[in-house]
Amino acid sequence: MSMVLITGSYQVLHDRPDGDTVHFLPQDPGFWCDVPGRNRVDRDEHGGASLRLDAIDALETHYKGVGPDFAHQPLGLGAHAARNELLKWLGFTDIVQDDTEKVTASTPAAVPGYILTGGADVFHRCVALVGRGAPPSVGDPPKPARSGFRLDVTVDMLHDTVNHHLLSLGLVYPTFYQSLPDHLRADLTATAQQARTAQAPGSVWLNDVTTTGAKIENLDSITEDLVMLPKLFRRLVDYIRLFGPDLGCARAFLAGGADEFTLPEQPKPPTVGLQHVVEVTNGSTLRMTRPIEDLLFTEK
């Protein structure tokens, strides 16, 4: 499957970037109309839009969900590390944020780059592979591709993106959707598995309890102490805020979330609900029974 190339710049002032979300302003916002799929990209008054980095999921720094307040995952155990590495890799040298994670000053104001996208998500964020500097070259003789060009993205192109970079450092989790081409997913799976084995300093894998088991006593357990898959964290934050920390009904709650995914041994029809890959013991300990890279999610 080809992806659409769009050139432009990354801008973070007055935004809340995290390890898998950043703001992008195309040189020509009209190219948002070329993004494939049924979900349109929501744009601001300047033509910019929020990007969700394809194939990865970073620890949450400001999840809203159910309730009046933002919730975050352990900030010192990877949440800020992924965000900081993303901004550094893009070319931002100095970022100032307030207590709500909003950027109040950035140096430089913008950095040039490009995205490769196959569509937008249900929140109307553009889902993209994120590159910096000049876009990939195509043709003979090779010339930088222009906005609107549809590229069959190679593994080499993938390795020039921050998506791959963050995954290779173990700063984010792999999270795959069906729109991602199979050969790119295979490479990212191997990259994530290598990072899990290496457990480099700062890696989420050093403290990950997603499959080993998270003993949850209260909301602070998952916001301050335990590192887990962000998708699972978001579901648990909502559950605990609504029903409290006893996990006796957690699997039933996950069934209502209607996450759709396939597994290698069951490519179709999709499995509905994370309860199929989650077990709860003693009413307080939860774990996923499959590594996240085994799940291929359906983008709704």
PEJO-V49086 format. One record per helix or strand of 3 or more residues. SS is the DSSP state (alpha for helix, beta for strand). FROM is the first residue (numbers start at 1). TO is the last residue. If there is no record, write none. Layout:
BEGIN
ss & from & to
SS & FROM & TO
SS & FROM & TO
END
This chain:
BEGIN
ss & from & to
beta & 3 & 10
beta & 21 & 26
alpha & 29 & 34
beta & 49 & 53
alpha & 75 & 77
alpha & 79 & 90
beta & 94 & 97
beta & 103 & 107
beta & 111 & 120
beta & 126 & 132
alpha & 155 & 159
alpha & 162 & 168
alpha & 182 & 198
alpha & 204 & 206
alpha & 219 & 225
alpha & 230 & 243
alpha & 247 & 257
beta & 260 & 263
beta & 266 & 272
alpha & 274 & 277
beta & 278 & 281
beta & 285 & 288
alpha & 292 & 294
END
